[in-house]
Amino acid sequence: MNAQASSSPKVPYDLRTAKQIERRMIIDAFQRMGQSGFKIGDYKYIGMGGIYFVDFVLFHRLLGIQMMLSVERDENIKKRVQFNRPYRSIELEYKAIGDVIPFIDQDLKHILWLDYDFIMSNTVVTDAVNASAQLSVGSVLLITVDLKPPPGKPKDWKIHFQTEALDFCNPAWRISDFRQSNLPRINIDIIDAAIRQGLTGRPNVKFLPLFNFLYADGHEMLTVGGVIGTDAEDRMLDGCRFGDAPYIRRKLSDKPYRVPKMILTRKERVSLDAAMPAKPGWHPKEFEMDEEVIALYKEVYRFFPTYAELLL
Amino acid sequence: MLTRDISLEAAIVDLVDNSIDSMARTRGLSLDESLLDEKAMDRKAKAFREAGLPRIDITIDEKHVSIEDNCGGISYKNAKDEVFRFGRVADPKRSRLSVYGIGLKRAVFKIGRDITIASKTTKDGFLVQINVDEWAKTDHWQFPIEEQDPARTDSKTGTRIMIKRLTDDVEARIGDGKLLGKLHELISKAYTLLVDRFVIIHVNGARVKAQPIPIGLSSKVTPAREQFDYDGVRITMVAGLSERSADGEWTLDRAGWYVLCNGRTVIFADKGDLTGWGVGLPQFVSKYRGFVGVVFLFSENPEALPWTTTKRGLNLESRVYQRVRNRMAVLARPVVTFLNNMYPSGEVEEPGERAIAGTVKQQDIGTVLRKSGIAFQISMPERPSGPPMVSIQYKVRKDRLELAKKILQKPSWAATRVGEHTFNYFLGHEGPK
């Protein structure tokens, strides 16, 4: 499970709506954290920018992050990555992200996004353990995995998770727990266990969850994230204005936030936007639209990207 | 006292610990991180050699087990207040190898029922004689310690432990023929930093050879080092590669993690989850056989260290060790990646990693520590320019090859050349124009 080729050339990253909403929500949370004492602009961002660097551009423009490192595993697209780098200040390294973790500066706060495009594997758990052992207090750790079931039947899925996640698999899980609807929970619990393992022995340091996203552009993906922190960071998070941020998850045991799938035309969106934030019970007069859809739209309209074709 | 928790070999090594402790105390060798200081240790080793290396002699036969040393002896007061005292020792800091003060007592009871311990320093001396059967009948659990005259000269100081009327189990073990070999092995591993350099140990007249930790380096391979303090323990870790043998291979049974507490090896070449394999590192597989990592834990309070009382295991509940284990994985990860790249599963041309690995030469641990960096680094030659290459290998019948040569009208071509030619011929006809 080690030699994952980069998926950059396969997927047009910048056009994935759900992923983009997730990014915008994460940035929204970081901005709220910024108002409550986290100096996010001084953090160093380490991510996997691929050839699109979407998150890098957003983090730089919206959060003011200056120090950035993009890690790319595929050495065969070195020049392409270099060519597409949007800012000179982005450092580039060609290795697996896990090989960067031991070199993370422990005197600096980081946002580390382990943005895998593959399913749960030994790489995911060992990287999660090592990142939690390495990241300085106050740093943010984000882990994204694909939730596509492993090949075969649930019996084989169970074997896959046990072989890859080893002791991080709850021994009480039975084959019946390995059903598709429960795979998010299995993955969340494994990631949670791996992070806690990495933090053992670090005095008073805990994982303070913030994000637990499910989103699907193709198949379903999971992003778990939070702050590596002490009681002080926990109190700072309490002070963040997260009350009207429906995507925040301060406990991983809670249900993940599912990024809604919105099928809306541009014209509909313009009309809905004009009524936002809508009062409960409001619905458009010109066309029919379920109340739940409007409620969901109210949650995401600020983060919803608009794509249009430009004829250049 | 639970003597069944400890093996006979481990009990004997506990007795050696006792001698080493005396030596450290009387000859001024601190069992602390100065052991890792290359220059200081060279100087000290020279001084030891000039003064004559202390000796520890172990003799084992079916009738008795004895251990005799000229390591400076144990004082009467020390024996009374520490060594032979039951229960917790008030100030255990004086000895760096004694975990809860149980080593020596448990060891002698494990081995036999007629025990004599005599020791002399230049100031005083003592004698303890115990007939275990008689002693067990008494209700005052104390050792009969008699004060003795001091040794007249330095060279006459030392301790002698004689154990007779061996327990049945021990007698059977001694008969099994493998004990001496195992004991040699265990002692040379346990005191890898001390044997031959600071002390000479014999088992039944045969000298125990030093078995250095097989970590190495070269101008192209720099091991990783990390140092920190935690809960009163000073931690120094190093991870890298071992030297390959003359036939270009690594030795599987010496690969893995080594953990030393106050200079004494507790874990040797471990490849399990105790040292993070399958936790922060992938599970150990044979392609990692070049990996060697060493963890030194030092504390003036031996009870702060995560070792078990038998000194052959680590306590996973220890907060210090939990933190250390996670740091070990982070330190080792680049080495593991290097070995993954060296043995790729795809059909990549023999990678430069092999040549790099071949440069590693085993070095003294002090040298390795001095020359290591904050992370494992290799200097790889630039990848050859041009597209990546692969090898194709397949077998054909000899007469079929001869037939191909005949058709090609090239009887002198080597098989490789025929293979290349036919491959290119295929692509020339079937590939894109």
Chai-1 contact restraints between the chains, C-beta under 6 A:
chainA,res_idxA,chainB,res_idxB,connection_type,confidence,min_distance_angstrom,max_distance_angstrom,comment,restraint_id
A,D99,B,P334,contact,1.0,0.0,6.0,A-B,restraint_1
A,D99,B,T337,contact,1.0,0.0,6.0,A-B,restraint_2
A,P102,B,V330,contact,1.0,0.0,6.0,A-B,restraint_3
A,P102,B,R333,contact,1.0,0.0,6.0,A-B,restraint_4
A,P102,B,P334,contact,1.0,0.0,6.0,A-B,restraint_5
A,P102,B,A375,contact,1.0,0.0,6.0,A-B,restraint_6
A,F103,B,A375,contact,1.0,0.0,6.0,A-B,restraint_7
A,N122,B,P282,contact,1.0,0.0,6.0,A-B,restraint_8
A,T126,B,G280,contact,1.0,0.0,6.0,A-B,restraint_9
A,V129,B,G280,contact,1.0,0.0,6.0,A-B,restraint_10
A,N130,B,G280,contact,1.0,0.0,6.0,A-B,restraint_11
A,N130,B,A329,contact,1.0,0.0,6.0,A-B,restraint_12
A,N130,B,V330,contact,1.0,0.0,6.0,A-B,restraint_13
A,A133,B,N326,contact,1.0,0.0,6.0,A-B,restraint_14
A,A133,B,V330,contact,1.0,0.0,6.0,A-B,restraint_15
A,Q134,B,V330,contact,1.0,0.0,6.0,A-B,restraint_16
A,L166,B,G278,contact,1.0,0.0,6.0,A-B,restraint_17
A,G198,B,N326,contact,1.0,0.0,6.0,A-B,restraint_18
A,T200,B,Q322,contact,1.0,0.0,6.0,A-B,restraint_19
A,G201,B,R319,contact,1.0,0.0,6.0,A-B,restraint_20
A,G201,B,Q322,contact,1.0,0.0,6.0,A-B,restraint_21
A,G201,B,R323,contact,1.0,0.0,6.0,A-B,restraint_22
